[in-house]
Amino acid sequence: MELYKDIKLADFTYDLPDSKIARYPLQDRSESKLLLWKNGEISEGIFKNAVSHLPENSMLVFNNTRVIHARLYFQKETGANIEIFCLEPVEPADYQPAFQETEKAVWKCMLGNAKKWKEGTLTKHVEIEGESIKLKADKISQNKNSFEVKFTWDGGISFAQIIEYAGILPIPPYLNRETEQSDEKTYQTVYAKIDGSVAAPTAGLHFTDEILGRLSEKGIKTHEITLHVGAGTFQPLKTDSLSEHTMHHEKVIISKQFIRALVETERKIIAVGTTSVRSIESLYWLGVQIENSTFSQNSPEVMQWEPYENRPAVPVKKALQNLICFLEKTGKNELQFSTQIIIVPGYEFKIINGMFTNFHQPQSTLLLLIGAFLGNGWKKVYDFALANNFRFLSYGDSNLYLKE
């Protein structure tokens, strides 16, 4: 019997009063509260002192993705407003080439007010550094709740510039407010570099340049990976049974240098955020695929239930070494793959020893991930936070979970 089929979603909920949801971040992001869970013991502190709680032999892993201005608003001649929410590129399928396109690009999108856009071309004029650009959108196809939309424009401007000027930064719907100018800074991590996410890896929002400097002073190693966060990340589960839930796919980029560091290090691996957790743990399963000759060289992918259907006896170092050998044989310096992995109670963590994270929504896949790491201890953590005025969700307070 697969363990995940026995999981009751009702066991992963809690009462989250609206007053506990942080609508805005603190002015100084490092002044957030920090809930420390260490081998079952809970204590409270301030995030700016988080470095003092980390073992000196730690390696922190950050997701350096950057949130794009994914929301584009068009108005039809009838006056109807249509929202196009860009999720991920289709043609070209990779993010960087898609952002560099200067005439056309096809994206997978969600549509707001879709019923009012049955056919025809939508047009929007975009002012970019004194030049007026005409942006056109045509609906190509529909797949359940998503659509493929073809964008065309003139002027030799990159698509990255188009959405930067024409789009709006998306913030989580549970904040129940419109995006404000302050979000442009506060909803990005200070180390954000690679465009592609439609939601921030929020565990990293608490870090400042000063705190990053303190990590170096303490001798703590840091590495960066890239997972472009999709819109499905923070969605509550909508099925009665976990086995009926379909996880979203997310694109990941991880360097050969980092994989080699994982093989060679004896340090404690601390993931900053659940996106980093999912990325790092996915590496093991890709290495197992190579061992079992099921690895797809052209489109590597970790499927949702792979860890539960396949219980291999492949050592972690061997699995990671398999990936290094693949990259060296193909002359690549980085591994690009897609992960659909869902981490739920019963999952055996292969690589990470701890994580920074925020407080998550009831009945969300992220809360299930926390339950996988903490066991039933997640309930004590959340009860403690609610009783001690912690701030919840994306702009809320931080958690650090450590296992020896």
N, C-alpha and C positions, 0 to 999 in steps of 0.2 A: 504494500500500500504506500503510495507516494505521500510523504509527510504533508506537503502543501495542501493536499486535498482535505486534510483534517483540520486545517486552520479555520477558525470562526472569526469572521471580520468583526463581529460584535465584541470580540475580546481585545480589539485594537482601536477602541474609541475612548474618548473622555469628554467631559463637558468643558468646552472652551468658551467662556464668556466673551462677548464682544469687547468688553472693556480691557481684556488682556491682550488684544491684538495691537501691536505697535503700528500706528498709521504712518509715523515718521521715525527716522533714526535719531539717536542722540546727536547733539551738535559735535561732540567729540566721540568718534566711533569706538575708541579704545576704552571709554568709560562705561561701556556696557557691563552688565553683570556677567559673571562666569560661574556656571554650575560645574563642579568637578566631581566626576564619578571615577573612583580608582579602586578596582577590585571589589566593587560592591559598596564602598563607603562614599557618602555624599557630603560635600562641603560647598560653601559659597565664597566667591571672591570677585575680583574685578578683572576684566579682560586684559588690561594693560600689564597685569602681573602674571599673565599666562605662562610666559617663558620660564618663570621660576618653578612651575609645576612639571615641566617637561624633563624627562631623563636626559642627561648629557649625551648619551649615545643615541639620540633620536635623529631620524631623517623625516623632515616634513615635506609633503607633496602637495603642491598648489595647482589648481586649475586656472590657467591664464586666459581663458576665453573672455571675450568682450561682448557685451550686450549691444545689438544693433538696433537702429530705429526701424523696427519691423512693422509698425502700424502705418499703413498708407490710406489716406482718406480721399475718395473721389466723389464728385457730385454729378449725377446724370442731368441731362437737359430738362428732365421732368422735375428736378429739384431733389430727387431721392439721394440720400447719402449712402455710399457703399464703403465699407471698410475691408481692405485687403491686408491680411496679417501674413507676412512672409515667414514660412516655417523653415524651409531648407531648399537648396538649389536642386534642380532637376537636369537642366541643360545649360551649361556644363554641370555635372553632378557634384564636383568638388567646390568647396567654398571659395578658395582663393581665385581660381580662374573665373568663377561666377561673378565675384566682386570686381574683377578686372575687365569684364566685358564692357564695350563702349557703344554698342548698338542695340543688342537684344539679350534677353535671358529668360529662361522658364523656371518658375519656382512653384513648389508645393505650398499652398496657402489655405488659410481658413478665411471664410467670407462672413462679414456682418451685413445683415439685410440682403442676403443672397437672393431672396424671392423677387426683389425689385430689379435684379440684374439677370434677366433671362437670356439676353443676347446683346450684340452690339459692342462697340469699343468705348471704353472709358478714357477720358483725357484729363490731364492735370498739368498746369503750367508751374514749373519749378524755377525759382530764382537761385542761381548758383554763381556767386562772385560777380554779380552784375550782368550775367547772361541769362536769358529766359529760355528754358528748355521745355519742350513739349513731351511729356511722358504719357504713353498709351498703354492700356491694359486690355488684353483679350482673354476670355475664359476658354480654355482648350478642352478640358475634360473634368469629370467629377469621379471621386472614389470615396464612397460613404460620406464622411463629413468634411473631406478636404477636396481641394480643386487644384488643377494645374493652370497657372496663369502665365501668359506670355507678355513680357514687358518689352516695349520698343521705345527708343528715344533718339533724338538727333543731337549733334554738337560735339561728338567725340568724348563725352564725359563718362567716367567709369560708373558702374552701377553702385559701387561703394559710395561715391559722392552723391549719386541720385538719392539713395535712401537716407543718407546722412542729412541732406537738406530737406527732402520731401517728407520723410517719415517722422514718427514719434516713438520715443523710447517706451516700450511696454513695461508696465509695472503689474504686479499680481492683482487679479480681480478682487481678491478678498480685502484689499486695502480700501475698496469702495470710494475711490476718488480718482480724479484725472491726474495724468502725469504733470508734474510741475518742474520748473527750471532747476530746482535744487536736486531733483532726482538724477539729472544728468551726471552729477558727481557722486552722489551718495549711493546710487544703485549700480555702481561699478566698483570692483576691487581696485586697490591702488596698483596692483600688478597686472591688470587686464591688458592684453596685447593683441590677441588674435580674434578678429571679428567673426561672429557666427551665432552667438546665443540669442534666444528670445526671452530668457530669464537668467538672472544673475546666479552664480554659485554663492549663495548668501552667507555661508559659513566664513567666507573670506572677507566679508564686508567690515569685520571688526579690526582687521590688521591695518597698521599704519607703517609708513616708511621707518619710523623710529623703532617699532617693535620688530620689524624684519631685520634691522641692524643689530638688535639685541640678540637675535637668534645666532647671528654670525659670531658675536662676541663670546657667546657661551659654547661655541664649537659645534652647534647643531647644523647639520647639513640640510640643504633645501634643493628641491628639484621641481620642475614644472612639467605638467602634461596639459593637453587640451581636450576637453570634452565640450562640444557645443550643446548647451542645455536646450531641450525642446519644450514645447508648450505643455506636454503631458506630464512633465516631472512633478508638478505640485497638485495634480488633479486627484481628488478623493476617489476611492474605488466606488464604482457604480454597480457592481455585480454582487449577488448574494454569496456566491462561492468564488474563492480566490482562483480556482482552476479555470474559471470562465473569463478572467481578466486578461486582456492582451496588453502587454507592455509596449511602449513606444521605442523606436530605434533612435539611437543617438550616435553621431560621428565622433570618433576619437583619434587623436594623433599623439603618439608616444615615441620618443627618440630612442635609438639604439643605445645611446650613452646612458639613459636612465635605466633601461632594462639591464644593461651590464652592471650598473651600480647596485641594482637589486640582487643580482647574483653574487657580487663580491662583498656586500656589506653584511655586518653582523649587528647593525643598528636596529632600533625599534622603528618601524614604519608607521608614521602618523599621517593619516590622510586629512587634508583640510577640505571638509565637505563630503557629502554623500556622492557627488559626481566623481570626486577623486577616488572614493572607495570603489565605486562600480567600475571605473576605468582600470584601476590597479588589479582588482580581483579578476577582471575579464582576461587579463594577460595570461593567467594560469590556464584558463580553459582553452585559449588559442594554442598554447604550448602542448596541451594534451591532444588537441586535434592533430597537430603535426606528428605526435607520437603514434596516433591511431590512423594516420593517413587519411584523415577526413578534412584536412585544412584546405580552404579555398584560397589559392594564391592571388587570384584576381580580385576577389571580394571577400576578405576575411570577415567573419561575423560570429558573434556569440549569441545563440538563441536563448529565449526566455527561460526555458526549463532545463537547459543543458546540464547544469550542476546537479540536478536532482535525478536525472535519468541516467547519468553516467558517473559512477563512483570509482574513478581510476586510482591505481596505486602508483601514480607518477610523482616522484619527489618534486617539490616546488622548484628547486634549482635546475633540475633537468628540464622541466617544462619551459622555464625562462631561457635556458641555454638553447633549446630548440628554436626559439624565436630569434635569438642572436644569429644562429647559424643560417636561418632563412634569410635574414636581412643581409648578411655578408655574402651569401651565394647570389642574391639578386642585386647586390650593389646599392642597397638602399640604406639611408641613414635614419629613417623613421618608419614606424609601422602605422599605417592608416587602416582603421577597421570600424565596423559598426557593432554596437552592443545593444542587446535587448534584455540583458540579464536582469532578473528580479531576485533580490536577496531577501529572504523571509526566514522566520524561525525554523531551524533545522539545517540552515546553511552552515557549512564549516569554512570559516575564513582561512584563506591560504597564505596571505601575504601581510595584511595590515595588523598592527598591534594596538591601534588607537585611532581616534578621530576627533576633529573639531566639527561641530554641527550646530544648527539652530534648533528651535522647537518646531515640530511639524504638525500639520493638520491631522485631525482624527481620521481614522480609516484611510490613510494614504499609504502608498507603497514606501514612502520614506519612513513612516513610523514603523512599518513592518521591518525595514532594514535595521532600525534602531533596536527593535525587539529581537532581531537575530543576533545582535552583538551583546546586548545587555541581558537577554532572557527576560524573565518576568520582572527584572529590576527596572525596566523602563517605566513601569507604573509608579514605583517609588520616586523615580526622577521627576516625572510629570506632576505627581501629587506635591512633591517638595516645591517645585517651581510655582505652581498655582497658589500654594499657601504662603509663599515668600515674595510675592509681587514681581516675579520675573515677567518680562515682556516677550510676547510670542510672535512667531512666524518671521517673515523675511527681514523686517527691520527690528526684530526683537533681540533678545539677549543670546548669549553663547553657551555651549556645552563643550566640555573636554572629557572624553571617555578614554581611560587607560587601563590596559591589562598587562600584568607582569608576565 
